[in-house]
Amino acid sequence: MAYDEGLAFRIEEMLINFNTLNIESKKMFGGVGHLVNGNMACGVHKDYLIVRVGPEAYQEVLDKKHTSVFDITGRPMTGWVTVDADGYESDDDLFGWIKQGINFALSLPEK
């Protein structure tokens, strides 16, 4: 299954709000990922939003509606979640997820 290009476009449009940051978009894992200073922040896999929230916020985020463990290889990635379409339907919700991923990526050393 191809990834949701509509979601990818919405993310790209919102990333304009962060134009002072070093953000790069790359095709990866059959979708697209958005990296800040070389660290993954968010992306799209199939019709899911992927958000890197970090290990400290991981369980709290998983307790939210519309989120699940990010696992495309049979090995869950701690600190990363997927958000289904109901969780990013509104622009405010999507922007909040993108911002959370960017904030975590900014906390990491630049690559």
C-alpha positions as CSV (number, residue, x, y, z in Angstrom):
1,M,0.0,0.0,0.0
2,A,1.3,3.4,-0.9
3,Y,1.4,6.1,1.8
4,D,-1.3,8.8,2.2
5,E,0.0,11.6,0.0
6,G,-2.8,13.9,1.2
7,L,-1.5,13.6,4.8
8,A,2.1,14.1,3.5
9,F,1.0,17.3,1.8
10,R,-0.8,18.6,4.9
11,I,2.4,18.0,6.9
12,E,4.5,19.8,4.3
13,E,2.2,22.8,4.4
14,M,2.4,22.9,8.2
15,L,6.2,22.6,8.2
16,I,6.3,26.0,6.6
17,N,5.6,27.4,10.1
18,F,9.0,26.0,11.1
19,N,11.0,27.5,8.3
20,T,13.8,28.7,10.5
21,L,14.7,25.1,11.4
22,N,16.8,22.7,9.4
23,I,14.0,20.3,8.2
24,E,14.6,17.7,5.6
25,S,12.0,15.4,4.0
26,K,13.0,12.0,2.9
27,K,11.4,8.9,1.4
28,M,11.7,6.1,3.9
29,F,10.0,2.9,5.1
30,G,7.6,3.1,2.1
31,G,6.5,6.6,3.1
32,V,8.0,9.9,4.0
33,G,9.9,11.1,7.0
34,H,10.6,14.7,8.2
35,L,13.9,15.2,10.0
36,V,15.0,18.1,12.1
37,N,18.8,18.5,12.3
38,G,19.1,15.0,11.0
39,N,16.7,13.5,13.6
40,M,13.4,12.0,12.7
41,A,10.5,14.1,14.0
42,C,7.4,12.8,12.2
43,G,6.3,11.2,9.0
44,V,3.7,9.1,7.1
45,H,3.5,5.4,6.8
46,K,0.5,4.0,4.9
47,D,-2.3,6.1,6.3
48,Y,-0.7,6.6,9.7
49,L,1.0,9.6,11.0
50,I,4.3,8.7,12.7
51,V,5.5,10.8,15.6
52,R,8.7,10.5,17.5
53,V,7.7,11.5,21.1
54,G,10.7,10.1,23.0
55,P,10.9,7.5,25.8
56,E,9.7,9.8,28.6
57,A,6.4,10.8,26.9
58,Y,5.9,7.4,25.2
59,Q,3.5,5.7,27.6
60,E,1.5,8.9,28.2
61,V,1.1,9.4,24.5
62,L,0.1,5.7,24.0
63,D,-2.7,6.2,26.6
64,K,-4.3,8.8,24.2
65,K,-7.0,7.9,21.8
66,H,-6.0,7.0,18.2
67,T,-2.4,6.2,19.1
68,S,-0.5,2.9,18.9
69,V,3.0,1.4,19.0
70,F,5.0,2.1,15.9
71,D,6.0,-1.4,14.6
72,I,6.6,-2.1,11.0
73,T,9.4,-4.7,11.4
74,G,8.1,-6.9,14.3
75,R,10.2,-4.9,16.7
76,P,8.3,-2.0,18.3
77,M,10.2,1.3,18.4
78,T,10.0,2.7,21.9
79,G,9.5,6.5,21.8
80,W,7.7,6.4,18.4
81,V,3.9,6.2,17.9
82,T,1.5,6.0,15.1
83,V,-1.6,8.1,15.0
84,D,-4.7,6.9,13.1
85,A,-6.7,9.3,10.9
86,D,-9.2,10.2,13.6
87,G,-6.3,11.5,15.7
88,Y,-5.0,14.0,13.1
89,E,-8.3,14.8,11.3
90,S,-8.3,18.5,12.4
91,D,-5.5,20.8,11.5
92,D,-5.1,21.7,15.1
93,D,-4.6,18.1,16.1
94,L,-2.2,17.5,13.2
95,F,-0.2,20.6,14.0
96,G,0.0,19.5,17.7
97,W,1.5,16.2,16.7
98,I,4.0,17.7,14.3
99,K,5.1,20.2,17.0
100,Q,5.5,17.4,19.6
101,G,7.7,15.5,17.2
102,I,9.8,18.6,16.2
103,N,10.2,19.5,19.9
104,F,11.6,16.0,20.7
105,A,13.9,16.0,17.6
106,L,15.2,19.4,18.7
107,S,16.2,17.9,22.1
108,L,18.6,15.5,20.4
109,P,22.1,16.2,19.3
110,E,22.4,17.4,15.7
111,K,23.5,14.7,13.2
